[in-house]
Amino acid sequence: MKRFALTSNGDLARYDYLARLGADRWAWEYLRRNPAFRADAAGSAEPSVTTGPCGMRVLRPTAWPTLAERWGLVLMGHPSGDGVAADVVWNRRAFPDQIEVTCVPRADGERCEIAERLAASCAITAVTDLGGAEYLLLRRNGRVIQLACSGASLLGLYPVRFKLTVPRLKGYARRIRLQRSLVEIDRQPEGGEPPKWTKTTQVLRDGLVALDGLSAGMGRREIAQTLYGLRRVREEWNSGSMQHAVAYLVRKAEALRAGAYLSQLLGCEHDGPLPNSEFYQ
């Protein structure tokens, strides 16, 4: 997929971090701008934070996360946290194609290349739900990868080795791409390189710019000036095509924020959340 740099002077520069995010982190960026979600998050209990094996940070819910499940989350993330900083973990229903890892106890003297590389290169957070399901968040250089773990507990007394699995053929290509991003996370260059975008991520970024502009009371022409520059807007706004482009961005962004993040970014079968959705069941 072709990647390219974008001019991001002024207000757009604060969105540069988005270029390194995967689709599941983009989903969070849209969800955290949802007013109904923000209201739910404001009344939610904070998770407990402890230290696990090898100094790993461990998060556990302190109450049944009914509201979080409504939005597809294991824990209710705090809307102030961006796609890198927030401890956001999607459950398997919301994110069916996430990377699956089977954890197997290591024999004496046995090594696990994946575990060793990740421990050496990433900041690792473990998240467990009240049913005992375990997940990992791996952070490195502005990138975040989520793993869903099964088998032996990550938080037990004995070290484990990781086995990457593909539990179903549906979404196979997507799973393989995500697995590749895991294998290559410690090979990504350290910060300093200019952000690179695809056509898809550019549209997603511009949608967030539009939502933030509307929330700040900006009109669509002002949003266009932020995206395209004052000179270009003066020249092209009245032609109509730029107005249609901004209207499209707003429609798409509002739909993603309202719930289409589930199907369009996470691969879920639902366009929720809805009060009678299976997230309540």
C-alpha positions as CSV (number, residue, x, y, z in Angstrom):
1,M,0.0,0.0,0.0
2,K,1.4,3.3,-1.0
3,R,2.4,5.7,1.8
4,F,3.2,9.4,1.5
5,A,4.0,12.4,3.6
6,L,1.5,15.2,4.2
7,T,2.1,18.8,5.1
8,S,1.0,19.2,8.7
9,N,1.8,22.7,9.8
10,G,-0.2,24.5,12.4
11,D,-3.3,22.8,13.8
12,L,-2.7,19.6,11.8
13,A,0.6,18.8,13.4
14,R,-1.1,17.6,16.6
15,Y,-2.7,14.7,14.5
16,D,0.7,13.4,13.2
17,Y,0.8,10.6,15.9
18,L,-2.2,9.0,14.2
19,A,-0.2,7.9,11.2
20,R,1.4,5.0,13.2
21,L,-1.9,3.6,14.6
22,G,-3.6,0.4,13.5
23,A,-7.3,0.2,12.7
24,D,-8.2,-0.8,16.3
25,R,-6.6,2.4,17.6
26,W,-8.4,4.5,15.0
27,A,-11.6,3.0,16.2
28,W,-10.8,4.3,19.7
29,E,-10.1,7.7,18.3
30,Y,-13.6,7.9,16.9
31,L,-15.3,6.3,19.9
32,R,-13.6,8.6,22.5
33,R,-15.3,11.6,20.6
34,N,-18.7,10.0,21.0
35,P,-20.8,12.1,23.5
36,A,-22.8,9.1,24.8
37,F,-19.6,7.1,25.4
38,R,-18.0,10.0,27.2
39,A,-21.1,10.2,29.5
40,D,-20.8,6.4,30.2
41,A,-17.1,6.7,30.8
42,A,-17.6,9.6,33.3
43,G,-19.6,7.3,35.6
44,S,-17.4,4.2,35.4
45,A,-15.2,2.7,38.0
46,E,-11.5,2.8,37.5
47,P,-9.7,-0.5,37.1
48,S,-7.2,-1.7,39.6
49,V,-3.5,-1.4,38.7
50,T,-0.9,-3.9,40.0
51,T,2.5,-5.1,39.0
52,G,2.8,-8.6,37.5
53,P,5.6,-10.9,36.4
54,C,8.8,-9.1,35.1
55,G,7.4,-5.8,36.2
56,M,4.5,-6.0,33.8
57,R,1.7,-3.5,34.5
58,V,-1.6,-5.4,35.1
59,L,-5.1,-3.9,34.9
60,R,-8.3,-5.6,36.2
61,P,-11.9,-4.3,36.4
62,T,-13.2,-3.5,39.8
63,A,-16.9,-3.9,38.7
64,W,-18.7,-5.8,36.0
65,P,-18.0,-3.7,32.9
66,T,-21.5,-3.6,31.4
67,L,-21.1,-0.1,30.0
68,A,-17.7,-1.0,28.5
69,E,-19.2,-4.1,26.8
70,R,-21.8,-2.0,25.2
71,W,-19.1,-0.3,23.3
72,G,-17.1,-3.4,22.6
73,L,-14.4,-2.8,25.3
74,V,-13.0,-5.0,28.0
75,L,-12.4,-2.0,30.3
76,M,-13.9,1.4,30.0
77,G,-11.1,3.6,28.6
78,H,-10.7,7.2,29.6
79,P,-11.7,9.5,26.7
80,S,-8.8,11.9,27.5
81,G,-6.3,9.2,26.4
82,D,-5.4,9.1,22.8
83,G,-4.9,6.0,20.6
84,V,-1.4,5.5,22.0
85,A,-1.8,6.3,25.7
86,A,-5.2,4.9,26.5
87,D,-5.5,1.4,28.0
88,V,-8.1,0.3,25.5
89,V,-8.7,-3.3,24.8
90,W,-11.4,-4.6,22.5
91,N,-13.2,-7.8,23.3
92,R,-13.4,-10.6,20.8
93,R,-16.9,-9.8,19.7
94,A,-16.0,-6.3,18.7
95,F,-12.6,-7.2,17.2
96,P,-12.9,-10.7,16.0
97,D,-9.7,-10.7,13.9
98,Q,-7.3,-9.5,16.6
99,I,-4.1,-11.3,17.0
100,E,-4.6,-14.6,18.9
101,V,-1.8,-16.1,21.0
102,T,-1.9,-19.4,22.8
103,C,0.3,-19.4,25.9
104,V,2.1,-22.7,26.7
105,P,4.2,-23.3,29.8
106,R,7.9,-23.3,29.0
107,A,10.0,-26.3,29.8
108,D,13.2,-25.8,31.9
109,G,15.7,-24.0,29.8
110,E,13.3,-23.4,26.9
111,R,13.3,-20.1,25.2
112,C,10.6,-18.1,23.4
113,E,11.9,-15.8,20.7
114,I,8.7,-13.8,20.4
115,A,8.3,-13.2,24.2
116,E,11.9,-12.3,24.6
117,R,11.9,-9.8,21.7
118,L,8.7,-8.2,22.9
119,A,9.9,-7.9,26.5
120,A,13.1,-6.3,25.3
121,S,11.5,-3.7,23.0
122,C,8.0,-2.9,24.2
123,A,6.2,-1.5,27.2
124,I,3.7,-4.2,28.1
125,T,0.4,-3.9,29.8
126,A,-1.7,-7.0,30.7
127,V,-5.5,-6.7,31.0
128,T,-7.7,-9.4,32.4
129,D,-11.5,-9.4,32.6
130,L,-13.7,-10.7,35.4
131,G,-14.1,-14.0,33.5
132,G,-10.3,-14.6,33.4
133,A,-9.7,-13.7,29.8
134,E,-6.3,-12.1,29.3
135,Y,-5.0,-9.6,26.8
136,L,-1.8,-7.7,26.2
137,L,-1.1,-4.2,25.0
138,L,2.3,-3.7,23.4
139,R,3.6,-0.2,22.9
140,R,6.7,0.9,21.1
141,N,7.5,4.1,19.3
142,G,4.0,5.4,19.0
143,R,2.6,2.0,17.9
144,V,0.2,-0.1,19.9
145,I,-0.7,-3.8,19.2
146,Q,-3.3,-5.8,21.1
147,L,-3.0,-9.5,21.7
148,A,-5.8,-11.8,22.9
149,C,-4.3,-14.7,24.9
150,S,-5.5,-18.2,25.7
151,G,-4.1,-21.2,27.4
152,A,-1.7,-20.9,30.3
153,S,-2.0,-17.6,32.3
154,L,0.4,-14.9,31.6
155,L,0.2,-13.9,35.3
156,G,1.0,-17.3,36.7
157,L,4.1,-18.5,38.5
158,Y,5.8,-20.0,35.5
159,P,7.0,-18.3,32.2
160,V,5.2,-19.1,29.0
161,R,6.0,-19.2,25.3
162,F,3.8,-17.8,22.7
163,K,2.2,-19.6,19.7
164,L,0.6,-17.4,17.1
165,T,-2.7,-19.0,16.0
166,V,-5.4,-18.4,13.3
167,P,-8.6,-19.8,14.9
168,R,-10.8,-19.3,11.8
169,L,-10.4,-18.7,8.1
170,K,-12.8,-15.8,8.0
171,G,-10.7,-12.7,8.2
172,Y,-7.5,-14.7,7.5
173,A,-5.8,-12.0,5.4
174,R,-6.4,-9.4,8.0
175,R,-5.1,-11.6,10.8
176,I,-1.9,-12.3,8.9
177,R,-1.3,-8.6,8.4
178,L,-1.8,-8.0,12.1
179,Q,0.6,-10.9,12.9
180,R,3.2,-9.4,10.6
181,S,2.9,-6.1,12.4
182,L,3.6,-7.9,15.7
183,V,6.6,-9.7,14.4
184,E,8.0,-6.5,12.9
185,I,7.2,-4.1,15.8
186,D,10.8,-4.2,17.2
187,R,12.2,-3.6,13.7
188,Q,10.4,-0.3,13.2
189,P,12.7,2.7,13.3
190,E,12.7,4.9,16.4
191,G,11.0,8.3,16.3
192,G,12.1,11.1,14.1
193,E,10.9,10.0,10.7
194,P,8.1,12.1,9.2
195,P,4.6,10.5,9.5
196,K,3.5,8.5,6.4
197,W,-0.1,8.2,5.4
198,T,-2.2,6.1,3.1
199,K,-5.4,7.3,1.4
200,T,-7.4,5.5,4.0
201,T,-5.6,7.0,7.0
202,Q,-5.7,10.4,5.5
203,V,-9.4,10.3,5.2
204,L,-9.7,9.0,8.8
205,R,-7.4,11.8,10.0
206,D,-9.4,14.4,8.1
207,G,-12.6,13.0,9.6
208,L,-11.2,13.5,13.1
209,V,-10.2,17.1,12.2
210,A,-13.7,17.7,11.0
211,L,-15.3,16.3,14.2
212,D,-13.0,18.4,16.4
213,G,-13.7,21.5,14.4
214,L,-17.5,21.0,14.7
215,S,-17.1,20.4,18.4
216,A,-15.2,23.7,18.6
217,G,-18.0,25.6,16.9
218,M,-16.3,25.8,13.5
219,G,-18.2,26.0,10.3
220,R,-17.4,23.7,7.3
221,R,-15.5,26.4,5.5
222,E,-13.3,26.9,8.5
223,I,-12.7,23.1,8.7
224,A,-11.7,23.2,5.0
225,Q,-9.3,26.0,5.7
226,T,-7.7,23.9,8.4
227,L,-7.4,20.9,6.0
228,Y,-6.5,22.6,2.7
229,G,-5.3,26.1,3.6
230,L,-6.8,29.5,3.3
231,R,-5.6,30.2,-0.3
232,R,-6.9,26.9,-1.7
233,V,-10.3,27.5,0.0
234,R,-10.6,30.9,-1.4
235,E,-10.0,29.6,-4.9
236,E,-12.1,26.4,-4.8
237,W,-14.8,26.7,-2.2
238,N,-17.5,28.2,-4.4
239,S,-16.9,25.6,-7.1
240,G,-18.9,23.1,-5.0
241,S,-16.5,20.2,-5.1
242,M,-14.7,21.2,-2.0
243,Q,-18.0,21.7,-0.2
244,H,-19.0,18.2,-1.2
245,A,-15.7,16.8,0.0
246,V,-16.1,18.3,3.4
247,A,-19.7,17.2,3.6
248,Y,-18.6,13.6,2.9
249,L,-15.9,13.8,5.6
250,V,-18.4,14.9,8.1
251,R,-20.9,12.2,7.2
252,K,-18.4,9.5,7.3
253,A,-16.8,10.7,10.6
254,E,-20.1,11.1,12.3
255,A,-21.1,7.6,11.3
256,L,-17.8,6.1,12.6
257,R,-18.2,8.0,15.9
258,A,-21.8,6.8,16.3
259,G,-20.9,3.1,16.0
260,A,-19.7,2.3,12.5
261,Y,-16.2,2.0,14.0
262,L,-17.3,-1.5,14.9
263,S,-17.9,-2.8,11.4
264,Q,-15.6,-0.5,9.4
265,L,-12.5,-0.5,11.6
266,L,-12.7,-3.6,13.8
267,G,-14.4,-6.0,11.4
268,C,-17.4,-6.6,13.7
269,E,-20.7,-7.8,12.3
270,H,-22.6,-5.1,14.1
271,D,-22.9,-1.4,13.5
272,G,-23.7,-0.6,17.1
273,P,-23.8,0.1,19.9
274,L,-27.5,-0.6,20.5
275,P,-29.3,-1.3,23.7
276,N,-30.4,-4.7,22.5
277,S,-27.1,-5.7,20.9
278,E,-25.3,-8.8,22.0
279,F,-22.8,-6.8,23.9
280,Y,-25.4,-6.9,26.7
281,Q,-25.9,-10.6,26.6
